[in-house]
Amino acid sequence: MDKIFTVTSLNNYTKGLLEEDYNLADVAVEGEISNFVNHYKSGHYYMALKDENALIKTVMFSSYNRKLSFLPENGMKVIVRGKVSLYERDGTYQLYATDMFQSGIGLKHLAFEKLKEKLFKEGLFDEKHKKHLPAYPFTVGVATSATGAALQDIISVTQRRFPCAKLIVAPCGVQGDASKESIIKAIKLLDNNEETEVIIIARGGGSKEDMWVFNDEDIARCAFACRKPTVSAVGHEIDWTILDYVCDRRAATPTAAAEIVFPDIRDINFRIMKYEETLAVNVKGKAERYTEKLEYIKNSKGFNNIKILCSQSEDRLNYYRKSLYSSMEVKIKENVQRLQYFADIIDSNNPLYNLKKGYSLIFRDEKPVKADETINRNDKITVRTHSQILNCTVDSTAAVKKKGII
């Protein structure tokens, strides 16, 4: 025997061996909580994890346990993630917990963290891979349920913010493992469509379990491989999925996704008005500067001397002046025509524009009657034409055969 340890040095040596072991630096242990103590001063959790044959002392410091969404209690079966070390004072080895999940969902969360770490190391979350969204997307693809509220929210925002845009919907399942293949198929279908400028992948919230399919690795890699920019909208503000990290933009809700993708036509109208004002001011200012310069030259002594010697130059100056004004008038007309072209586009997207053509709008209870709503006999309705508002009572109705959906 070459060396005699003190108790302290032996415990320190043993602790070092445990902490140097790679396999014990990050472990997940499943067991049942017993002897649970929530220390009233420090806020630390002290407990033992046990199974039918053994137990291990466990501590979870307050800096970690305050992130938990549940309060541990005796008899609860959990999965604890942390490291194994030795508490020198008592000479006992124990588990130092950094995270804890209730059994059942715990395995899923561990799988989520491992996949997240894997894809992060591969660079799938890097900002350098994020594609920019187009400023004015006229064709947007939507991968979501054809009957869900998410699609209706996106349609509503599109009609309000950018009614000239077109939506291409690729229906797919949005809940459960069985939806995986249909989600991948929908994303690829939209990405391969040459018209598509942006892809929104959406579902209308729900529990974490409902959204778990969007933590699938194959779906994440499919979205990362897209040539078109992608926007995820599959949860709420506090719920992040693997897809959220991979997509080029993340929105908390489908409504927020549509507001990110589409510009507001009111802002566009305002900018066009400002461009028109700026153009008018610039043209007027340039004309005034040229006129002042011309007058300065005409009144200068040198010009008058030359005018006496070369009276013919006055005709030439008049010619240049007329040419200048003519060019300016042509330029002004071109810009006015261009502004009128954009104004006509905006005007054509105004719902009231069609009233000039003889169409009308129908309201019931001061709300517009949509295409899929039914009007019944004796309903009181209001009909808005281009020049009148008619208050009517329905005498009779007849169904119109639908020829197709545009």
C-alpha positions in Angstrom: 0.0 0.0 0.0 1.7 3.1 -1.3 -0.7 5.8 -0.2 -3.1 6.4 2.6 -6.2 8.6 1.7 -8.0 10.9 4.0 -11.8 10.5 3.8 -12.0 13.9 2.1 -9.3 13.0 -0.5 -10.9 9.6 -1.2 -14.3 11.2 -1.8 -12.8 13.9 -4.0 -10.9 11.2 -6.0 -14.0 9.1 -6.4 -16.1 12.2 -7.4 -13.5 13.0 -10.1 -13.7 9.4 -11.5 -17.5 9.7 -11.8 -17.5 13.1 -13.4 -14.8 12.1 -15.9 -16.9 9.2 -17.2 -18.5 10.3 -20.5 -21.4 7.8 -20.0 -22.4 9.4 -16.7 -22.1 13.0 -17.9 -25.5 13.0 -19.6 -27.8 10.2 -18.5 -31.6 9.6 -18.6 -33.0 7.6 -15.7 -36.6 6.4 -15.3 -38.0 5.6 -11.9 -40.6 6.3 -9.2 -40.2 9.4 -7.0 -40.0 8.7 -3.2 -39.0 10.8 -0.2 -39.7 14.0 -2.1 -38.7 17.3 -0.4 -39.3 20.8 -1.8 -36.8 22.8 0.4 -38.7 25.9 1.5 -35.7 28.2 1.7 -33.5 27.2 -1.3 -36.2 26.0 -3.6 -34.2 22.9 -4.4 -35.9 19.5 -4.9 -34.5 16.5 -3.0 -35.8 13.0 -3.7 -35.0 9.4 -4.5 -35.6 7.6 -7.7 -36.4 3.9 -7.3 -37.5 0.8 -9.1 -38.4 -2.6 -7.7 -34.7 -3.4 -6.9 -32.8 -0.2 -6.1 -32.9 3.5 -5.6 -30.6 6.5 -6.2 -30.6 9.8 -4.4 -31.5 12.7 -6.7 -31.3 16.5 -6.3 -32.7 19.2 -8.7 -31.5 22.7 -8.0 -33.9 25.6 -8.2 -32.2 27.0 -11.3 -33.4 23.9 -13.2 -36.7 23.0 -11.4 -38.3 26.4 -11.9 -38.6 25.5 -15.6 -40.8 22.4 -15.0 -44.4 22.5 -16.0 -45.5 20.2 -13.2 -44.8 19.7 -9.5 -43.1 16.3 -8.7 -44.7 14.2 -6.0 -44.2 10.8 -4.3 -45.3 7.8 -6.4 -45.0 9.7 -9.7 -43.1 7.9 -12.4 -40.7 10.2 -14.2 -37.7 10.3 -16.5 -34.8 12.4 -15.1 -32.0 13.8 -17.2 -28.7 14.9 -15.6 -25.3 13.8 -14.5 -24.0 11.4 -11.9 -21.6 12.7 -9.3 -20.6 12.2 -5.6 -21.6 14.3 -2.6 -18.4 14.5 -0.7 -19.8 15.3 2.7 -21.9 12.1 2.9 -19.7 10.0 0.6 -22.8 9.0 -1.4 -23.2 9.2 -5.2 -26.3 10.8 -6.5 -28.0 12.0 -9.7 -27.9 15.8 -10.3 -31.0 16.5 -12.4 -31.2 19.2 -15.1 -34.5 18.2 -16.6 -37.5 16.0 -15.7 -40.4 14.6 -17.7 -43.4 12.6 -16.6 -43.2 9.0 -18.0 -45.0 8.6 -21.3 -44.4 12.0 -22.7 -40.9 12.0 -21.2 -39.6 9.7 -23.8 -41.0 11.9 -26.6 -39.3 15.0 -25.1 -36.0 13.2 -24.8 -36.3 12.2 -28.5 -37.2 15.7 -29.3 -34.1 17.1 -27.6 -31.8 14.6 -29.2 -33.2 15.3 -32.7 -33.0 19.0 -32.1 -29.3 18.7 -31.0 -28.6 16.4 -34.0 -30.1 18.7 -36.6 -28.5 21.8 -35.0 -25.1 20.2 -35.3 -25.8 19.4 -39.0 -26.5 23.1 -39.6 -30.2 22.8 -40.5 -31.1 25.6 -38.1 -28.4 28.0 -39.3 -29.4 31.5 -40.4 -27.2 31.3 -43.4 -29.6 28.8 -44.9 -32.7 30.9 -44.3 -34.3 32.2 -47.6 -35.9 35.6 -47.8 -39.6 35.9 -48.4 -40.6 37.8 -51.6 -42.0 41.3 -50.9 -45.1 40.8 -53.1 -46.0 37.1 -53.4 -48.8 36.7 -55.9 -49.0 32.9 -55.5 -48.6 31.2 -52.1 -48.9 27.5 -51.4 -50.6 26.2 -48.2 -50.0 22.7 -46.8 -52.8 22.1 -44.2 -56.1 20.4 -43.6 -58.7 21.3 -46.2 -61.4 21.5 -43.5 -59.5 23.1 -40.7 -59.8 26.6 -39.2 -56.1 27.3 -40.2 -57.0 27.5 -43.9 -60.0 29.8 -43.3 -57.8 32.1 -41.2 -55.2 32.3 -44.0 -57.9 33.0 -46.6 -59.4 35.7 -44.5 -56.1 37.5 -44.0 -55.2 37.2 -47.7 -58.5 38.8 -48.8 -58.0 41.6 -46.4 -54.3 42.3 -46.9 -53.5 41.3 -50.5 -56.6 40.3 -52.4 -54.8 40.0 -55.7 -52.8 37.0 -54.5 -53.7 33.4 -55.3 -53.6 30.5 -52.8 -52.7 27.0 -53.9 -53.9 24.5 -51.3 -52.3 21.1 -50.9 -54.5 19.2 -48.4 -52.8 17.0 -45.9 -53.3 15.5 -42.4 -52.0 17.6 -39.5 -52.3 15.3 -36.5 -50.8 11.9 -35.6 -48.1 9.8 -37.1 -50.3 8.8 -39.9 -50.2 12.3 -41.3 -46.4 12.3 -41.9 -46.5 11.0 -45.5 -49.3 13.3 -46.5 -47.5 16.3 -45.1 -44.3 15.4 -46.9 -46.2 14.9 -50.1 -48.0 18.2 -49.8 -44.7 20.1 -49.2 -43.1 18.5 -52.2 -46.1 19.1 -54.4 -46.1 22.9 -53.6 -42.3 23.1 -53.9 -42.4 21.6 -57.4 -45.1 23.9 -58.6 -43.4 26.7 -60.6 -46.1 29.2 -59.6 -45.5 28.8 -55.9 -43.4 31.7 -54.4 -43.8 30.8 -50.7 -45.0 27.7 -48.8 -47.0 28.0 -45.5 -47.2 24.8 -43.5 -50.0 25.3 -41.0 -52.4 23.8 -38.4 -54.7 25.4 -35.9 -52.9 24.9 -32.6 -53.7 22.1 -30.2 -51.8 20.2 -27.5 -48.2 19.3 -27.8 -49.2 15.7 -28.5 -51.5 16.9 -31.3 -48.6 18.7 -33.0 -46.0 16.0 -32.4 -45.9 14.9 -36.0 -44.2 18.2 -36.9 -41.2 17.0 -34.8 -40.6 14.2 -37.3 -37.1 14.2 -38.8 -38.2 13.3 -42.4 -40.7 16.3 -42.4 -37.9 18.6 -41.1 -35.5 17.5 -43.9 -38.2 17.8 -46.5 -38.8 21.4 -45.5 -35.1 22.2 -45.3 -34.7 20.8 -48.9 -37.4 23.1 -50.4 -36.3 25.5 -53.1 -39.1 27.9 -52.1 -39.1 29.9 -48.8 -41.1 28.1 -46.1 -43.1 29.5 -43.2 -44.2 27.2 -40.3 -47.4 28.0 -38.4 -48.2 24.8 -36.4 -48.6 25.9 -32.8 -48.9 28.8 -30.4 -46.2 31.2 -29.2 -44.9 29.0 -26.5 -44.9 25.7 -28.5 -41.9 25.2 -30.8 -41.5 22.2 -33.1 -38.5 20.9 -35.0 -40.2 22.2 -38.1 -40.2 25.8 -36.6 -36.5 25.7 -36.3 -35.9 24.4 -39.8 -38.3 26.7 -41.8 -37.1 30.0 -43.1 -39.7 31.9 -40.9 -41.8 30.8 -37.9 -45.2 32.2 -37.0 -47.1 31.5 -33.8 -50.5 31.0 -35.7 -51.8 30.6 -39.3 -53.1 34.2 -39.1 -49.7 35.5 -38.1 -48.1 33.5 -40.9 -50.4 35.1 -43.5 -49.6 38.5 -42.1 -45.9 37.8 -42.4 -46.2 36.6 -46.0 -48.6 39.2 -47.5 -48.0 42.9 -47.6 -50.9 45.3 -46.7 -52.5 46.8 -49.8 -53.2 49.9 -47.8 -49.5 50.5 -47.3 -49.0 49.9 -51.1 -51.6 52.5 -51.9 -50.0 55.0 -49.5 -46.5 54.4 -51.0 -47.9 54.9 -54.6 -49.5 58.2 -53.5 -46.2 59.3 -52.0 -44.3 58.3 -55.2 -46.7 60.4 -57.2 -46.2 63.4 -55.0 -42.5 63.1 -55.0 -42.4 62.7 -58.8 -44.5 65.8 -59.3 -42.3 67.8 -57.0 -39.1 66.6 -58.7 -40.4 67.4 -62.2 -41.6 70.8 -61.1 -38.3 71.6 -59.3 -36.3 70.5 -62.3 -38.4 72.6 -64.7 -37.9 75.7 -62.4 -34.2 75.2 -62.2 -33.8 74.9 -65.9 -35.9 78.0 -66.4 -33.9 80.0 -63.9 -30.7 78.9 -65.5 -32.0 79.9 -68.9 -33.0 83.3 -67.6 -29.6 83.8 -66.0 -27.9 83.0 -69.3 -30.2 85.4 -71.2 -29.5 88.3 -68.9 -25.8 87.8 -68.6 -23.5 90.5 -70.1 -21.5 87.9 -72.1 -24.7 86.5 -73.6 -25.9 89.9 -74.6 -22.6 90.6 -76.4 -22.8 87.3 -78.2 -26.5 88.0 -79.0 -25.6 91.3 -80.7 -22.9 89.5 -82.8 -25.0 86.3 -83.4 -28.7 87.1 -83.4 -29.4 83.8 -85.1 -28.6 82.0 -81.8 -31.8 83.2 -80.3 -33.8 80.9 -82.6 -31.6 78.1 -81.6 -32.2 78.7 -78.0 -35.9 78.8 -78.5 -35.7 75.5 -80.3 -33.8 73.9 -77.3 -36.4 75.4 -74.9 -39.3 73.9 -76.8 -37.5 70.5 -77.0 -36.8 70.5 -73.3 -40.5 71.2 -72.4 -41.6 68.6 -75.0 -39.3 66.0 -73.5 -40.5 66.8 -70.0 -44.2 66.6 -71.1 -43.5 63.2 -72.6 -41.8 62.0 -69.4 -44.6 63.3 -67.3 -47.2 61.6 -69.4 -45.3 58.3 -69.3 -45.1 58.5 -65.5 -48.8 59.5 -65.2 -49.8 56.6 -67.4 -47.7 54.2 -65.2 -49.2 55.5 -62.0 -52.7 55.2 -63.6 -51.9 51.6 -64.5 -51.1 50.7 -60.9 -54.1 52.7 -59.7 -56.3 50.7 -62.0 -54.9 47.4 -60.7 -55.7 48.5 -57.1 -59.1 49.8 -58.1 -59.9 46.5 -59.9 -59.3 44.6 -56.6 -61.9 46.8 -54.7 -65.0 44.7 -53.9 -67.2 47.8 -54.9 -65.6 47.9 -58.4 -67.9 45.2 -59.8 -70.9 47.2 -58.7 -70.2 49.5 -61.7 -70.6 46.5 -64.0 -74.2 45.8 -62.8 -73.3 43.4 -60.0 -74.6 43.8 -56.4 -73.7 42.9 -52.8 -76.2 41.2 -50.5 -76.2 41.8 -46.7 -78.2 40.0 -43.9 -78.1 41.5 -40.4 -75.5 44.0 -41.7 -73.1 41.2 -42.6 -72.2 40.2 -46.2 -73.8 37.0 -47.4 -71.0 34.6 -48.5 -71.2 32.3 -51.5 -71.7 29.2 -49.4 -74.5 30.7 -47.2 -78.2 29.9 -47.7 -80.9 32.6 -48.1 -84.3 31.4 -47.1 -87.8 32.5 -47.9 -89.0 35.5 -45.8 -85.4 36.4 -44.9 -84.9 40.2 -44.7 -81.9 41.2 -46.8 -80.2 44.4 -48.0 -79.1 44.7 -51.7 -76.3 47.1 -52.5 -76.0 48.3 -56.1 -73.8 50.9 -57.6 -76.3 53.7 -57.0 -78.9 52.3 -54.5 -79.4 50.4 -51.3 -82.5 48.1 -51.4 -84.2 46.7 -48.3 -85.9 43.5 -49.4 -87.9 40.5 -48.1 -87.2 37.2 -50.0 -90.4 35.9 -51.7 -88.9 32.6 -53.0 -85.6 30.9 -53.6 -84.2 28.4 -56.1 -80.9 26.5 -56.0 -78.3 27.3 -58.7 -76.2 24.3 -60.0 -72.5 24.9 -59.4 -70.4 24.2 -62.4 -67.0 24.2 -60.6 -64.7 25.8 -58.2 -62.2 28.4 -59.3 
